[in-house]
Amino acid sequence: MGAFVVGRLGQYLLVLWIALTLNFLLPRMMPGNPLALIAGEDVSELSAEQRAELLAEVGLDQPLPIQYLNYLGDCLRGDFGYSYRWKQPVLALIGSRLPWTMLLAGSALLLSTAIGVAIGALAAWQRGGRRDLGTMLLFLVLESLPVFWIGMVLVALFAVRWPLFPTFGATTPWLALEGWAYLWDVLHHLVLPLVTLTIASVSGTFFVARSAMMAVLGEDFITVARAKGLAERQVVFRHALRNALLPIATVFTLNLAFAFSGATVVETVFSYPGVGRLVFEAVLSRDYPVLQGAFLMITLLVVVANIVTDAIYPLLDPRVRSQASRATG
C-alpha cells in the first residue's frame, strides 16, 4: 500500500512540475508587452536605458531559462512576486479575491452535484419513460448553452425585466452593512452568478449519475433487495445510489476544475470580485506574476481535490482498496 501511495504522490508531483512550466511559458507567449503597464502612460517617452532598467527591476531582462529557474525558486519559497498593475504582493492580492471565488465555485459545485445526482437517480429509476426522455433532452440543451449566454439571459430577465437581483459585484458598495444585513446583501448578489454556474455544470453530473445508476440497478444484489420486499425508493437511494458513488466522486473532482474555469467567465459577466475576474483583468494588462500565481493556485486546488478523491475512494468502494493492495502486494 505504501508503494501505491508513493507512486500516486510521484504522479502528482510530475503534474505540478508540468503545470508550473506551462504556467511560466503561457503568459510569456501572449502577444503584447507588460512594459507599458509597468511604466504607465509615459512609456513612449522613456529612453532605451530607462526601459532596460524597468525590465531589470521585474526580472524580464534575463534570458528565458534564467527567468524559469528564478520562477521555480520563488515558487518553492512561496514568493509569487508583485503585481505590475496593483503594485502589491500577488499572494495577498489572490488571497483577497479567493474567498469570493470559493464561495461562488464551491456553492455551485455542491448545488450542481446534489441536483445532478438526485435527478440522475430518478431518471435511471424511470429509464425509458417520458420523464426520463424529457429530462435527458433538458440536460442536453443545458449542456450546449455557453456560460456567458446563460448569464446574460438571467441578467436580462431577473435584473432588467424584473429587477429582483443586482447585476454586478459581490456587495453593495455604497452601503456600510454589518451582521445579518451584510450576509443578506452578499447572498442577494450571489444568486445570479450561482444559478449561472450551476446550470452550466449540472449536466455532466446528471449524465454520469444516470449512467452509473443504470449499471448498478442491473446487478444481482438489487434483484435480491427487491425480492426481500424493500420499497423501490429504498432500493434506489439506499442500495443502488451508494454503489454508484465512485464515478460520481470522479466527476465531482472534474467539475471542480470546471467550476473554477467557468467562474472566470461568470465573474467577468457579473463583475464578481473573485480570482476569475482577477485573471481576466491580468490578461488584459499582461500582468505575468498575477497570471502565474492565479493559475498555480487553481492547479493546486485541483491537485489537492484529486488527492482527497483518491483517499476517499476506498471508503466509497472497498474493491478499490483491495485492488490497491493486490497491486502492491
C-alpha positions as CSV (number, residue, x, y, z in Angstrom):
1,M,0.0,0.0,0.0
2,G,2.9,2.3,0.7
3,A,4.3,1.9,-2.7
4,F,0.9,2.7,-4.2
5,V,0.8,6.0,-2.2
6,V,4.3,6.9,-3.2
7,G,3.5,6.2,-6.8
8,R,0.4,8.5,-6.6
9,L,2.4,11.3,-5.0
10,G,5.1,10.9,-7.7
11,Q,2.4,11.4,-10.4
12,Y,1.0,14.5,-8.7
13,L,4.5,16.0,-8.3
14,L,5.0,15.4,-12.1
15,V,1.7,17.1,-12.8
16,L,2.7,20.0,-10.6
17,W,6.0,20.4,-12.4
18,I,4.3,20.4,-15.8
19,A,1.8,22.9,-14.5
20,L,4.5,25.1,-13.2
21,T,6.3,25.0,-16.6
22,L,3.2,25.8,-18.6
23,N,2.3,28.4,-16.0
24,F,5.6,30.1,-16.7
25,L,5.5,29.8,-20.5
26,L,1.9,30.6,-21.4
27,P,1.8,34.2,-20.2
28,R,5.0,35.0,-22.0
29,M,3.7,33.5,-25.2
30,M,0.8,36.0,-25.2
31,P,1.1,39.0,-27.6
32,G,1.9,42.3,-26.0
33,N,4.4,43.7,-23.6
34,P,3.9,44.4,-19.9
35,L,6.3,47.4,-20.1
36,A,3.5,49.8,-20.9
37,L,1.7,48.9,-17.7
38,I,4.9,49.0,-15.6
39,A,5.9,52.4,-16.8
40,G,2.5,53.9,-17.1
41,E,1.4,56.5,-19.7
42,D,4.9,57.8,-20.1
43,V,6.3,54.7,-21.6
44,S,6.7,56.3,-25.0
45,E,9.0,59.0,-23.5
46,L,11.4,56.5,-21.9
47,S,14.9,56.1,-23.3
48,A,16.3,52.7,-24.1
49,E,18.3,52.8,-20.9
50,Q,15.2,53.5,-18.8
51,R,13.3,50.7,-20.5
52,A,16.1,48.3,-19.8
53,E,16.2,49.4,-16.1
54,L,12.5,48.8,-15.7
55,L,12.7,45.4,-17.3
56,A,15.6,44.6,-15.0
57,E,13.6,45.6,-11.9
58,V,11.0,42.8,-12.7
59,G,13.5,40.3,-14.0
60,L,12.3,40.4,-17.6
61,D,15.7,41.4,-18.9
62,Q,17.3,38.0,-18.2
63,P,17.3,35.0,-20.7
64,L,14.2,32.8,-20.5
65,P,15.9,29.8,-18.9
66,I,17.2,32.1,-16.1
67,Q,13.8,33.5,-15.6
68,Y,12.4,30.0,-15.4
69,L,14.9,28.9,-12.7
70,N,14.2,32.0,-10.7
71,Y,10.5,31.4,-11.0
72,L,10.8,27.8,-9.7
73,G,12.9,29.0,-6.8
74,D,10.5,31.8,-5.9
75,C,7.6,29.3,-6.0
76,L,9.4,26.9,-3.6
77,R,9.9,29.9,-1.3
78,G,6.2,30.9,-1.6
79,D,7.2,34.2,-3.3
80,F,4.9,34.9,-6.3
81,G,6.2,38.4,-6.9
82,Y,4.5,41.8,-7.2
83,S,1.6,42.7,-9.4
84,Y,2.6,45.1,-12.2
85,R,-0.9,46.7,-12.1
86,W,-2.0,46.7,-8.5
87,K,1.5,47.2,-7.0
88,Q,1.1,44.7,-4.2
89,P,2.2,41.1,-3.5
90,V,0.5,38.6,-5.7
91,L,-0.2,36.3,-2.8
92,A,-2.0,39.0,-0.9
93,L,-3.9,40.0,-4.0
94,I,-5.1,36.5,-4.7
95,G,-5.9,35.9,-1.0
96,S,-8.3,38.9,-1.0
97,R,-10.1,37.5,-4.1
98,L,-10.0,33.8,-3.3
99,P,-12.9,33.8,-0.7
100,W,-15.3,35.1,-3.2
101,T,-14.4,32.5,-5.8
102,M,-14.5,29.8,-3.2
103,L,-18.0,30.9,-2.2
104,L,-19.2,31.0,-5.8
105,A,-17.5,27.9,-7.2
106,G,-17.9,25.8,-4.1
107,S,-21.6,26.6,-3.8
108,A,-22.2,25.9,-7.5
109,L,-20.3,22.6,-7.2
110,L,-22.3,21.4,-4.2
111,L,-25.6,22.6,-5.7
112,S,-25.0,21.1,-9.2
113,T,-23.8,17.8,-7.7
114,A,-26.9,17.5,-5.4
115,I,-29.3,18.3,-8.2
116,G,-27.5,16.2,-10.8
117,V,-27.3,13.1,-8.6
118,A,-30.9,13.4,-7.4
119,I,-32.4,13.9,-10.8
120,G,-30.0,11.4,-12.4
121,A,-31.0,8.7,-9.9
122,L,-34.7,9.3,-10.5
123,A,-34.2,9.3,-14.3
124,A,-32.4,5.9,-14.1
125,W,-35.2,4.6,-11.9
126,Q,-37.7,5.7,-14.5
127,R,-35.5,4.9,-17.5
128,G,-37.2,4.7,-20.9
129,G,-40.2,6.7,-19.7
130,R,-41.4,10.1,-20.8
131,R,-39.9,11.8,-17.7
132,D,-36.6,10.2,-18.4
133,L,-36.5,11.2,-22.1
134,G,-37.7,14.7,-21.2
135,T,-35.1,15.1,-18.5
136,M,-32.3,13.9,-20.8
137,L,-33.4,16.4,-23.5
138,L,-33.4,19.2,-21.0
139,F,-29.9,18.5,-19.8
140,L,-28.6,18.1,-23.3
141,V,-29.9,21.6,-24.1
142,L,-28.3,23.0,-20.9
143,E,-25.0,21.3,-21.8
144,S,-24.9,23.1,-25.2
145,L,-25.5,26.6,-23.8
146,P,-22.5,28.9,-23.4
147,V,-21.9,30.1,-19.8
148,F,-21.8,33.7,-20.8
149,W,-25.1,33.4,-22.7
150,I,-26.8,31.9,-19.7
151,G,-25.6,34.7,-17.5
152,M,-26.7,37.4,-20.0
153,V,-30.2,35.8,-20.2
154,L,-30.5,35.7,-16.5
155,V,-29.5,39.4,-16.2
156,A,-32.0,40.3,-18.9
157,L,-34.8,38.5,-17.2
158,F,-34.2,38.9,-13.5
159,A,-32.2,42.1,-13.3
160,V,-33.6,44.2,-16.1
161,R,-37.1,43.0,-17.0
162,W,-37.9,42.0,-13.4
163,P,-35.4,43.9,-11.2
164,L,-35.1,41.3,-8.5
165,F,-31.3,40.9,-8.2
166,P,-28.3,43.1,-8.7
167,T,-26.2,42.8,-11.9
168,F,-22.7,43.3,-10.6
169,G,-20.4,43.0,-7.6
170,A,-20.5,40.9,-4.5
171,T,-21.8,43.6,-2.2
172,T,-23.5,47.0,-2.4
173,P,-20.5,49.4,-2.4
174,W,-22.3,52.5,-1.1
175,L,-23.8,50.7,2.0
176,A,-21.9,50.1,5.2
177,L,-23.7,46.9,6.2
178,E,-22.9,44.6,9.1
179,G,-24.2,41.4,10.6
180,W,-27.2,39.7,9.0
181,A,-27.8,42.7,6.7
182,Y,-24.3,42.2,5.2
183,L,-24.9,38.5,4.9
184,W,-28.2,39.0,3.1
185,D,-26.6,41.5,0.7
186,V,-23.8,39.0,-0.1
187,L,-26.4,36.2,-0.8
188,H,-28.5,38.6,-2.8
189,H,-25.6,39.4,-5.1
190,L,-24.6,35.7,-5.3
191,V,-27.9,34.4,-6.7
192,L,-27.5,35.1,-10.4
193,P,-23.8,34.1,-10.7
194,L,-24.5,31.0,-8.6
195,V,-27.5,30.0,-10.8
196,T,-25.5,30.6,-14.0
197,L,-22.6,28.5,-12.9
198,T,-24.9,25.7,-11.5
199,I,-26.8,25.5,-14.8
200,A,-23.5,25.3,-16.8
201,S,-22.1,22.5,-14.7
202,V,-25.1,20.3,-13.6
203,S,-25.4,18.3,-16.9
204,G,-22.2,16.3,-16.5
205,T,-23.1,15.1,-13.1
206,F,-26.6,14.2,-14.2
207,F,-25.4,12.0,-17.1
208,V,-22.8,10.3,-15.0
209,A,-25.2,9.7,-12.2
210,R,-27.8,8.3,-14.5
211,S,-25.4,6.0,-16.3
212,A,-23.9,4.7,-13.0
213,M,-27.3,4.1,-11.5
214,M,-28.5,2.2,-14.6
215,A,-25.4,-0.1,-14.4
216,V,-26.0,-0.7,-10.7
217,L,-29.7,-1.3,-11.0
218,G,-29.0,-4.3,-13.2
219,E,-26.8,-6.0,-10.6
220,D,-27.9,-9.2,-8.8
221,F,-27.9,-7.6,-5.3
222,I,-30.5,-5.1,-6.4
223,T,-32.7,-8.1,-7.6
224,V,-32.2,-9.7,-4.1
225,A,-33.1,-6.4,-2.4
226,R,-36.3,-6.2,-4.4
227,A,-37.1,-9.9,-3.7
228,K,-36.9,-9.1,0.0
229,G,-39.8,-6.8,-0.4
230,L,-37.9,-3.5,0.2
231,A,-39.6,-0.3,-1.1
232,E,-38.4,0.8,-4.5
233,R,-37.2,4.2,-3.2
234,Q,-35.3,2.4,-0.5
235,V,-33.7,0.1,-3.1
236,V,-32.8,3.0,-5.4
237,F,-31.4,5.5,-2.8
238,R,-30.1,3.3,-0.1
239,H,-28.6,0.4,-2.1
240,A,-28.1,1.4,-5.7
241,L,-27.0,5.0,-5.2
242,R,-24.5,4.0,-2.5
243,N,-22.8,1.7,-5.0
244,A,-22.8,4.3,-7.8
245,L,-20.9,6.9,-5.8
246,L,-17.5,6.1,-7.3
247,P,-18.0,7.6,-10.8
248,I,-20.0,10.4,-9.2
249,A,-16.9,11.2,-7.0
250,T,-14.8,11.2,-10.1
251,V,-17.0,13.7,-11.9
252,F,-17.2,15.8,-8.8
253,T,-13.4,16.2,-9.0
254,L,-13.6,17.1,-12.7
255,N,-16.3,19.6,-12.1
256,L,-14.1,21.3,-9.5
257,A,-11.7,22.3,-12.3
258,F,-14.7,23.4,-14.5
259,A,-16.2,25.4,-11.6
260,F,-13.0,27.5,-11.3
261,S,-12.6,27.9,-15.1
262,G,-16.3,28.6,-15.5
263,A,-16.1,31.1,-12.6
264,T,-13.8,33.2,-14.7
265,V,-16.5,33.8,-17.3
266,V,-19.2,34.2,-14.7
267,E,-17.2,36.6,-12.6
268,T,-16.5,38.6,-15.8
269,V,-20.1,38.8,-16.8
270,F,-21.3,39.8,-13.3
271,S,-18.1,41.8,-12.3
272,Y,-17.8,39.5,-9.4
273,P,-14.6,40.3,-7.5
274,G,-13.1,36.8,-7.5
275,V,-10.0,35.2,-8.8
276,G,-11.6,34.6,-12.2
277,R,-12.2,38.4,-12.6
278,L,-8.7,39.0,-11.5
279,V,-7.3,36.6,-14.2
280,F,-9.4,38.4,-16.8
281,E,-8.0,41.8,-15.7
282,A,-4.5,40.4,-15.6
283,V,-4.8,39.1,-19.1
284,L,-5.8,42.5,-20.4
285,S,-2.8,44.1,-18.7
286,R,-0.2,41.4,-19.3
287,D,0.4,41.1,-15.6
288,Y,2.6,38.0,-15.6
289,P,3.0,37.5,-11.8
290,V,-0.7,37.6,-11.2
291,L,-1.5,35.2,-14.0
292,Q,1.2,32.8,-12.8
293,G,0.0,33.0,-9.2
294,A,-3.7,32.6,-10.1
295,F,-3.1,29.6,-12.4
296,L,-0.8,27.9,-9.9
297,M,-3.4,28.4,-7.2
298,I,-6.2,26.8,-9.3
299,T,-3.8,23.9,-10.2
300,L,-3.0,23.3,-6.6
301,L,-6.7,23.2,-5.7
302,V,-7.5,20.7,-8.4
303,V,-4.5,18.5,-7.4
304,V,-5.5,18.6,-3.8
305,A,-9.1,17.7,-4.8
306,N,-7.7,14.7,-6.7
307,I,-5.6,13.6,-3.7
308,V,-8.7,13.8,-1.4
309,T,-10.8,11.9,-4.0
310,D,-8.1,9.1,-4.1
311,A,-8.2,9.0,-0.4
312,I,-12.0,8.6,-0.1
313,Y,-12.3,6.0,-3.0
314,P,-11.6,3.1,-0.6
315,L,-14.3,4.4,1.7
316,L,-16.8,4.6,-1.1
317,D,-15.9,1.2,-2.6
318,P,-13.9,-1.4,-0.7
319,R,-13.0,-3.0,-4.1
320,V,-10.6,-0.1,-4.7
321,R,-8.8,-0.8,-1.5
322,S,-8.4,-4.5,-2.4
323,Q,-7.2,-3.7,-5.9
324,A,-4.5,-1.3,-4.5
325,S,-3.4,-3.9,-2.0
326,R,-3.1,-6.5,-4.8
327,A,-1.2,-4.1,-7.0
328,T,1.4,-3.5,-4.2
329,G,1.4,-7.0,-2.8
